[in-house]
Amino acid sequence: MSLRKFGIGAGLAAAVTAWAGSALALPQNWGVTFQPAVSPVMQDIEDFHRMLLYIITAISLFVLALLVWIALRYNQRANPNPSKTHHNTLLEVMWTVIPVIILVVIAVPSFRLLYKEATIPKPDVIVKAIGKQWFWTYAYPVQNFQFDSLGLADDKAKAAGEPRLLGVDNVVVVPVNKVVEVDTAGADVIHSWAVPQFGVKMDAVPGRINHTWFKATEIGTYYGECSELCGARHAFMPIEVKVVSDADYAAWLATAKKKFAAIDNSEATRLAAK
């Protein structure tokens, strides 16, 4: 819907739209909903969550109506002679069968979503994310380079125009509309690689390689954090992913190969041997 419909001029409309777009890419104070989905998996998670809200609301209203009806119809004043009925086959069948049907309705899309999350399509890009106390090391095995990604101090984040506690010095860069496989591992304790707008959250466990994936459908910068309590500076272990066009991704790869060191295979071997 155009903002001009509400009497907002073109310049102000552009400013409001730009502000809204950048704000939506970040977690908001007092936010109670998901951040906007930018991957097929996260869109399905939102749909499933919306369905659950409808079911929960319907059940809550039904139970509330029953409580009100019973309180009014069967209180001592309205019903001085209580019923002596203590068995009703139809009611017992209903309160057994209906919850089973509701659980099946919930289970079918739930399992479908779980399988979609766990089944990784053929990847266009592979990124290895190694959690460390308290930063991430990323490796692009096909391109044979790796780099550390540390959270920015408050003053550096402000100077770089990055959000506090979310900006990093070296960001992960991936192309838009491409399947990105993320292989996670931990170098010391259990960490967790999570980016809400991708619908991704995967533990990074020492001695184990876990696999997850996403396909970002919109160009932009997306933020996450380590989501497994991993020590004193757990809150200072952000994740920043830039989704760019194919041309920009190719240009970044060319620069990154010169800027970053070759993959340390000895570390990968050590982690796999744990």
Backbone hydrogen bonds, N-H to C=O, Kabsch-Sander energy under -0.5 kcal/mol:
donor,donor_aa,acceptor,acceptor_aa,energy
5,K,2,S,-1.0
6,F,3,L,-1.3
7,G,4,R,-2.2
8,I,3,L,-1.3
13,A,9,G,-2.8
14,A,10,A,-2.3
15,A,11,G,-2.0
16,V,12,L,-2.9
17,T,13,A,-2.7
18,A,14,A,-2.5
19,W,15,A,-2.6
20,A,16,V,-2.9
21,G,17,T,-2.6
22,S,18,A,-2.2
23,A,19,W,-2.4
24,L,20,A,-2.3
25,A,21,G,-0.6
25,A,22,S,-0.6
26,L,23,A,-1.7
31,G,28,Q,-1.8
38,V,197,Q,-2.4
43,Q,39,S,-2.1
44,D,40,P,-1.9
45,I,41,V,-2.2
46,E,42,M,-2.4
47,D,43,Q,-2.2
48,F,44,D,-2.6
49,H,45,I,-2.7
50,R,46,E,-2.5
51,M,47,D,-2.2
52,L,48,F,-2.3
53,L,49,H,-2.1
54,Y,50,R,-2.0
55,I,51,M,-2.2
56,I,52,L,-3.1
57,T,53,L,-2.6
58,A,54,Y,-2.4
59,I,55,I,-2.5
60,S,56,I,-2.5
61,L,57,T,-2.5
62,F,58,A,-2.2
63,V,59,I,-2.7
64,L,60,S,-2.4
65,A,61,L,-2.5
66,L,62,F,-2.2
67,L,63,V,-2.5
68,V,64,L,-2.5
69,W,65,A,-2.7
70,I,66,L,-2.8
71,A,67,L,-2.5
72,L,68,V,-2.1
73,R,69,W,-3.1
74,Y,70,I,-2.4
79,N,75,N,-2.2
92,E,88,N,-2.2
93,V,89,T,-2.3
94,M,90,L,-2.4
95,W,91,L,-2.8
96,T,93,V,-0.6
97,V,93,V,-3.0
98,I,94,M,-2.3
100,V,96,T,-1.2
101,I,97,V,-2.4
102,I,98,I,-2.4
103,L,99,P,-2.4
104,V,100,V,-2.2
105,V,101,I,-2.4
106,I,102,I,-1.8
107,A,103,L,-2.8
108,V,104,V,-2.3
110,S,106,I,-1.4
111,F,107,A,-2.9
112,R,108,V,-2.0
113,L,109,P,-2.2
114,L,110,S,-2.2
115,Y,111,F,-2.4
116,K,112,R,-1.8
117,E,113,L,-2.3
118,A,114,L,-1.9
119,T,115,Y,-1.9
120,I,118,A,-0.9
124,D,179,V,-2.7
125,V,179,V,-1.9
127,V,181,E,-3.0
128,K,139,A,-2.9
129,A,127,V,-0.5
129,A,183,D,-3.0
130,I,128,K,-0.6
130,I,137,T,-3.0
131,G,129,A,-0.6
131,G,185,A,-2.7
132,K,135,F,-2.5
134,W,132,K,-0.9
135,F,132,K,-2.1
136,W,149,S,-1.9
137,T,130,I,-2.4
138,Y,136,W,-0.5
138,Y,147,F,-3.0
139,A,128,K,-2.1
140,Y,145,F,-2.9
144,N,140,Y,-1.4
145,F,140,Y,-1.2
146,Q,261,A,-2.3
147,F,138,Y,-2.5
149,S,136,W,-3.2
151,G,236,F,-0.5
152,L,167,G,-2.3
157,A,153,A,-2.8
158,K,154,D,-2.2
159,A,155,D,-2.1
160,A,156,K,-2.0
161,G,157,A,-0.6
161,G,158,K,-0.8
162,E,157,A,-2.9
166,L,163,P,-1.7
167,G,163,P,-1.8
169,D,150,L,-2.1
171,V,169,D,-0.5
172,V,240,E,-2.4
174,V,242,K,-2.5
176,V,244,V,-2.4
177,N,216,A,-3.5
178,K,175,P,-0.8
180,V,178,K,-0.5
180,V,214,F,-2.9
181,E,125,V,-2.9
181,E,179,V,-0.6
182,V,212,T,-2.7
183,D,127,V,-2.5
183,D,181,E,-0.6
184,T,182,V,-0.6
184,T,210,N,-2.5
185,A,129,A,-1.8
186,G,205,V,-1.1
187,A,131,G,-2.8
188,D,189,V,-0.6
191,H,204,A,-2.4
193,W,202,M,-3.0
194,A,192,S,-0.7
194,A,225,E,-0.6
195,V,200,V,-1.8
198,F,195,V,-1.4
199,G,195,V,-0.7
199,G,196,P,-1.2
200,V,195,V,-1.6
202,M,193,W,-2.4
204,A,191,H,-3.1
205,V,203,D,-0.7
207,G,186,G,-0.5
208,R,205,V,-1.7
210,N,184,T,-2.3
210,N,208,R,-0.6
212,T,182,V,-2.0
214,F,180,V,-1.7
217,T,38,V,-2.6
220,G,243,V,-1.6
222,Y,241,V,-3.0
223,Y,25,A,-0.5
224,G,239,I,-2.6
225,E,194,A,-0.9
226,C,237,M,-1.5
227,S,192,S,-1.4
234,H,231,G,-1.6
236,F,233,R,-1.7
237,M,234,H,-0.8
239,I,224,G,-2.8
241,V,222,Y,-3.0
242,K,172,V,-3.5
243,V,220,G,-3.3
243,V,241,V,-0.5
244,V,174,V,-2.4
244,V,242,K,-0.6
249,Y,245,S,-2.4
250,A,246,D,-2.4
251,A,247,A,-2.0
252,W,248,D,-2.4
253,L,249,Y,-2.6
254,A,250,A,-1.9
255,T,251,A,-1.7
256,A,252,W,-3.3
257,K,253,L,-2.3
258,K,254,A,-0.7
258,K,255,T,-0.6
259,K,255,T,-2.0
260,F,256,A,-2.9
261,A,146,Q,-0.6
265,N,263,I,-1.2
267,E,264,D,-0.7
268,A,264,D,-1.3
269,T,265,N,-2.5
270,R,266,S,-2.1
271,L,267,E,-2.5
272,A,268,A,-2.2
273,A,269,T,-1.6
274,K,270,R,-0.7
274,K,271,L,-0.7
